[in-house]
């Protein structure tokens, strides 16, 4: 028969055992845009402003980075679900306009 102490939540678990079960923050993700020779820079800038809520200046700077360096970070600090949603929105818009634009979520 269980004692009253053992029935309480957390009872019978030592302090060292409780430390093992502490919650951890979920990992953060960034969304990376990859350059291609077909997607117009205006489209990339528009996506950055609409999906990632960047200012016109920030969108232009990221677009230029994607164009010159081959990739650029559209956004960072997202949970996996939010990063995946932003990737999906971007890919859907690119598909709708028939551009082969590539975007992917990566762990930070």
Secondary structure, DSSP 8 states (H G I E B T S, - for coil): ---HHHHSTTTT--HHHHHHT-------EEEEEE--SSS-HHHHHHHHHHTS---HHHHHHHHHHHHHHSEEEEEEEE-HHHHHHHHHHHHHHHHHTT---EEEEEE-
